[in-house]
Amino acid sequence: MNHRPRRLSALLVPLAFTLTAAAGLGGLALTAQASVDGGTAVHMDHAAVAPLAAGDDPDGDGYVPAVPPVTGVTPSWANPPDRYFHEFRADCAVSRTAPDDPIVFAGRPGASHNHTFMGNTTTDAYSTTASLSAGGTRCNAPGDLSGYGMPTLYNGNQAVLPTGPQVIYYKSGVTDYKSVRPFPKGLRFVVGSPTQTAAEFRGHRGWVEGWECGDSYKNVEFPANCPAGTQLNILMQAPSCWDGRYLDTPDHKAHMAYPVVKPGGNDNVCPADHPVALPMIEFKMAFPVSGDMSQVRLSSGSGHSFHYDFFNAWDDRTLKALVDKCVGGGFQCDARGYDETHPEAGSVLGPDYRLP
């Protein structure tokens, strides 16, 4: 099932914004308000955990500054030629599970609910930009050393892990797909919250279709029963506008924002206080569980507690090549940066998923 970027307008409309005087934007600027992560409340047991002086945050204030910061950026209101797709896939398999969270509980092994990690093989409570960059990966592309994490799913007391590479889309979240630039090394954030309510999960700006299996869609909680042999699926989108200043903030969310809808139109643009357009990550996870779902749960709680983490450790050249060709060029690329509907454009990576 493909979910096209074109659908984003409906998903992003609810984001509140204000209009303020500003030069260079036709006299208008959009500013994200309050919670930029879909209204999710801040909870002391997760997003507001007191930072610990460790790793990439040696002073323990919860802020990891971008060095150098990205300044002087004006959100693009351009409307390039229409292309139905502007994306590539990062296909990454499960690497390990652990009660660790290198973003929320950095430096505190065992302090988190259990996480299923994909991609980097070394992800743990002590992970830093440097340690991930020196690690291995279970992504198809060796250049993707990023850490992807989510609460572990259980059927009773048995962990149910996704089988094989899972699809992690990198898309354009803004109308001007040509303005999207690669993630800065070390950027990290959390999408959603383990303590969000069912209503907050359903109203989250990253919501696509909730939990689904067989012909059952848009479920906030796990379906009561899934047809034998099917899988339990979920898609969830991340914010894609960055403030250009911080790689992380104390709540692991405030440096990121979802695009907003330009007044008087249907274009998605970054707000003025988060002007840098980055790829929009979309998790597409498939769990091999079916039949009676009454004992299915997440390590963080019920179905509506689903959330995920991203810690960027891509090889810079590899990520830039994929973003420039596939997102900026308006292609629908696989994990090699190849669009089968445009074979004449070639691929970004070779048969070994490395830059030539």
N, C-alpha and C positions, 0 to 999 in steps of 0.2 A: 504494500500500500504506500503510495507516494503522497506526501503532504507538501504541496507547492508553497513557495514563499508568497505567492499571490494571495494566499488565505490570511496572511498576517494582519491585514488591516482590521478585520473583524476581531482578531484576538487582542489587538493592541488598543482599540478604541477606548476601553475603560480607563486608561492611564490619565490621571488628572494632570493638567498643565496650566500654566499661566502665560499671559502675553505681556511682555515687557519691552520697552523701547530698547533698540539695539541697532548698531550700524551694521551694514553688510547683509542684513536679512530682510530687506524691504521694510525696515522699521519694526520688525517683530522678532522675538526670540522665544523659544520654547524652553521651559524650565521644569524638570521633573520635581514632583512634590512629595514630601514625607517619605514613606517607604517606597523605594524604587524596585522592590522585589514583589510586587503584586499585593501589597497590603499585609504581608505576613508579619505578625507581631514578633517583637524581639523577646526571646525567652532566656532566662538566666542559665538554663541547663544546656544551651547550645550556642546560639549566635552571640550572646553577650557574655560568654565565659571570659573571665579575666585573663588577658594575654600573659604569656610566660616569656621571660627574656631567654630566647633560644633561637638557634638557626638563623633564618633571614630577618628576625626581629630582635637584634641583640639588646635593645634598650627596653623591650617589653611593653611598649606603648600600644601595640596592636597595629601600627601603621608600617607598611613596607613601601617606601618611596620608590618611584620609578627614576632610574638614573641613566640618562637624563630624562626629565619629564617631557611630555609632548605638549607644546604650547602653541598658541597662535592659530589654532584650528577653529574654523567656522563650520558648523554642521551643513552638509551639502543639501541643497534643495533642488539640485539638478535632476532632470528626468531623462536618463539615457534611453537609447533604443530598446524597445520592449524585448526581453528574452524570458522565456517561460521558466528556465532554470538558471541558477547561478550557485553551484554547489559542488562539493566533492565529499567523498566518504573516507572516514578513518575507521578501518575494520580492526577491532581490537578484542582479544580474548581475555578471559579471566586470568589474572596472574597469581592472586592469593586472597585469603580472607584473614582479617584480624580485627580485634576490638580497638583499633587505632583510627585517628583522624588527624592527618598532618596539617590541616587548616584550622579547625576549631579547637582541637586539643593538641596543638603542636608541643612536642616535648613531654607529653604525658601518655606513655604507653599503657594500654588497657583501660583508659578513662572513657572511651567511647562505646556506643553500641557497636556490634559487629558490622564491619564493612566488607563488601565484595569489591575488590580492586581489579581494574582492567588496565591494560597497557603496561606501564613500568613495573618491572619485577621486583623492585626494591622498596616500594612504597610502604612506609610505616610512620609511626608517630614522630620520628626524628627527620623525616624527609625535608630536604631543602632544595633550592634550585640547583645547586651544585651536585648534590647527591643523586638527584633524579637524572641530571645530565650525564652522570658517570655510570648510570645503571643500564640494564637491559630492557627489552620490551617484548610484549606479546601482541603488538600491533603489526599488521602486515608490513608497514613501512618502517624500517629500522630507524628512520629519522624522527619518528614520533615516540619520544621518551616521556610523554606526559603521563600524569597520574589521573585516572578517572575512578571515582568511587561512588558507591550507593549502599544503602542498608541491605544486609543479606536477607534473602527471602527463605522462609522455612515452611515445610509442610510437616506439622507437628514439631518434632525436634530434629528433623532431617533437613540440612541445608540444601536448597535447590539452586544450583548455579547455572547461569546461561551456558549453553554448549557452543563451542566454536566462536569465531569472530562475531562480535556484535556491531551493529551499524551505528556509527556516531557521525551524523551529518555536520558539515561545516557549510553554512549557507549565508546569504545576505539577508539581514533583517530590515534593511532600509531600501527604499526605492532606487536610490543611486548606488547600484551594486558596484559601480566602478570606484566608489570612494572607500570601499572596505579595505582595510590594511591588516597585516598579520598581527596575531597576539604578541605582545612584548614578552620576552623570556621571563618566567617567574610569576606571571599574572595568575592569580587564583581566586576562586569565588565559590559560593554555595548557592544552589538554586533550590528554593523551597526551605522547609523546616520540618524536623521530626515532630514538633509540637504544634504544627499548624492544625486548625480545625478542618472538619470536612468542608465547610463553606469556604474557608480560605483556599483549600486545595482546589476546589471546583472553580473558584473565581481567580485563581492565579493566572498571571499573564502568560506563563509558560505552558498552561493547559492546552492540550491538543485534542485528545479524545479519551483521556483517562485510561482506566484498565479495560482491556478487551480480550475476548476469546470467542472463537466461533462466530456467531451472529450477535453477540452481546457487546455493545459499545457504550462509551461515555459513562463508565462506572466509576464512582468515587471510591467505593470499596470493592473488594474482590467479588466477582460473580459467585453465586452459590454453587454453581456447577459449570464445568467446561467440558465440551464434547471430548470423548476419549481420543487421544492422539493429537489434540490441539495444544497450543502453547498459550501462556498468559503473557500478554504484551502491554507495553506502555510506551508512549512518546511524550517527551517533555522538553520544552525549549528554554534556552537560557537568555538572559539579557545580553545585548550586543553593542551597547554604547558605553564608552569608557571615559572617565574624567581626565585621563592623561597624566594624572599626578601620582596615583598610588597603585601598587601591585596587589595590595591587600589593605583592608581597614578593619577596625575592631569587630564590626558585625559581619565582616566577610561579604558584604553586599553593597555598601554605600558608594563604592567606587565604580559600580556598574549600574546601568539603567536600561529599561526596555525602550525601544523607539516609541515616538508619539506620532499622531496623525496631524499632518500639516493643515492648519485652518483653511477651510474653503475647498478642500480637495480630499483625495484618498491616498496621498503619498505618505509613506512612513519615513520619518526623519529622526535624527538624534536630537535630544534636548540640548539647550545651550550650555547647561552645566555638566553634561557628559557628551562632548561634541565629537569624540573620536569613534568612527564606525569600525567595529571589529567583526569577525565572523560570528554568526549566530549558531551555537551548538544545539543540536537536537539529538537527545538520547533516544534510541529506538531499541529497547531491550525485549528479549524473548526468553521466558522462563519455561523449561520443560516440565510442566505440571498440568494435570487435567483430572477430570472426574469430580469427585466430591471436594470442594474447596473450603469446607468449614474449618479445617485446621491450618489453613494457609495464613501466614502472618509475615510481617517484616520485623527485623531486629529492633526497629524503631517504633513498632506498634502496628496499628491497623493499616489498611491500604492507603488511607488519606495522609499518612505520615511520610509518603515517598518524597525523596529529595535526592540531590546528587551534588558531587564536588568535582571541580576541575582545577588542575594544577599544571600550567603550561611548561613543558620542557622540550618542545619541538626543537630540532635542529633548525636554526634560523633560515638558512638557505632553502631547505626543503619546504618548509611551511610557506615561505614567500613565493616560491615557484608555483605551488598548488593554488594559493589564494589568487595570485596574479592571473594565472591562466583560467582557472575554473570558476572562481567567484567573479573576479573582475572582467573576465571574458564572456561570461554568460553561458557556461557549459554545464552539462549534467555529467560530472566525472565520477569514475570509480576510484578505488584507493590508489591507482597508479596515475590518476589525472588523465584518464582516457574517456572520451565521450563516444560511445559506439554509433551515435547518430551523426557524428562529425568526425569520421576516421581521418579525414584529410588534415585535421588539426594535430594529429599525433598524440603522444602521451607525455606527461611530465617526467615520470619515473620509468626506469628500465624494468625488464622482467623480474629483477631482484628487488623491485620497489625502492631502488636508490636513484639519486640523481646521476645521469650519465657522466 
